[in-house]
Amino acid sequence: MAKKPLILVTNDDGYHAPGIRALTEVAQEFGRVLKIAPNKPQSGMGHAITINSTLRIDKMPTEGDYQGYECSGTPVDCVKMALDVLLDETPDLVISGINHGSNASINVIYSGTMSAALEGYIEGVPSIGFSLLDHSVDADFEPAKHFVRKVISMVLAQPKMNFCLNVNIPKLPLEMIQGIKFCRQAHAKWQEEFDKRKDPMGNDYYWLTGHFVPFEDHKEDTDLYALQNGYVSIVPISFDFTNYSTLEAIKEWTT
Amino acid sequence: MAKKPLILVTNDDGYHAPGIRALTEVAQEFGRVLKIAPNKPQSGMGHAITINSTLRIDKMPTEGDYQGYECSGTPVDCVKMALDVLLDETPDLVISGINHGSNASINVIYSGTMSAALEGYIEGVPSIGFSLLDHSVDADFEPAKHFVRKVISMVLAQPKMNFCLNVNIPKLPLEMIQGIKFCRQAHAKWQEEFDKRKDPMGNDYYWLTGHFVPFEDHKEDTDLYALQNGYVSIVPISFDFTNYSTLEAIKEWTT
């Protein structure tokens, strides 16, 4: 009998976040699970890695039929350490999340959740990042789990493909979710507004805040449009950052 | 008379790195300069931003005809704070570097230097990241400065375009550099090898090490090929991470 698939589960909200608990539960339905997650929240870490400092991994108390580890590093460090230090075989799948909050559109670029998934893809392992559009600590992950199950099934049915999927799930009861749409990343940006305060010594400090500025949420092929219309959005992402249309344009420049 | 261009200069190696000093010198030849850089080395920070902690900016002693600030955050934080807190006008150009070490190929994804440039581009400002293929603290930046000058001239001659360029400069004397090539990002990965050690208490810890595995350095349209053959490589990069070829393929999946 063939071995059950080996699934590496990680996130950026930290080992004890409800989202990774939900993701681990679903992963166990499909195969063997290794869970490794940061020992503190690592939201907004993008594709950061730890190169000027040391890393630790700590085995966690057994909670179910899987091994769990906390890692002192970033989400990308978690994936690298799992592949190089903890595992003797290449996993069949890397899944990251379920993130507390959207990673649609430009959020993908700042996201530790998606960077962990992208690192899996770079390493040759099909990878999926899941995010639920709900920041609340009491968010209901049950509708999300339904779609996590569905997407993992779809991906495991394509054993010869390699890719990285950015899956975002609207904050809706299950019966209100319209289905799944494959999309491109909508163009948008964050308009930052730094909140300036004074510390007790009278010195200035700042908190990063801002608001999201969508440029194409009306375009039907985008992830933002899908989510606004009650669909789960799936955007396949790339680690080739080349801007090919700009490349065509600038080739004309005299050097 | 038209105002001189306003150039925002940043990096990931920190305010006092020789690379940003070289970059600032060249920038001053072209216009007004605002320098803002992390107050500690931030290599490998990718597109990280500071969202769970506070940020500070400190005005630095005047060294020349420009204003300089240290920022407690990441390279991307530097760009965001300059645009929102320090500047009353939108800069004409964001330049980042000169990085000590290559950001060609897959390195772009881990690079704080390139993420700072990419953030400028997201904000609508043409941006360039410069890297020299020399990690030495005594690296000779003079040949690099020649090409920084050349690329800034080219970019300022295109005031209506928006883009982000990843410029890598080989470690060669000026007369040995063959010219500039516009390229795509070569496919490659880092094969990590964690160096496991014991701390004085007998507990394990790790250092991330690894070696670079190029997959297409023989392909003439790639940045790795250009660099190996003595050229400066320029790859325009994108913040649309959508993998369009995968999107076409997975649209066929039954949902």
Interface residues (C-beta under 8 A of the other chain):
Chain A: P41 S43 G44 M45 G46 H47 A48 I49 T50 I51 N52 T54 L55 R56 I57 T74 V76 D77 K80 M81 L83 D84 V85 I106 V108 I109 Y110 S115 L118 I122 E123 K150 M154 Q158 M161 F163 C164 L165 N166 G179 I180 F182 C183 R184 Q185 H187 K189 E192 E193 F194 K196 N203 D204 Y205 Y206 W207 L208 I234 V235 P236 I237 S238 F239 D240 F241 T242 N243 Y244 T246 L247 A249 I250 K251 W253 T254 T255
Chain B: P41 S43 G44 M45 G46 H47 A48 I49 T50 I51 N52 T54 L55 R56 I57 T74 V76 D77 K80 M81 L83 D84 V85 I106 V108 I109 Y110 S115 L118 I122 E123 K150 M154 Q158 M161 F163 C164 L165 N166 G179 I180 F182 C183 R184 Q185 H187 K189 E192 E193 F194 K196 N203 D204 Y205 Y206 W207 L208 I234 V235 P236 I237 S238 F239 D240 F241 T242 N243 Y244 T246 L247 A249 I250 K251 W253 T254 T255
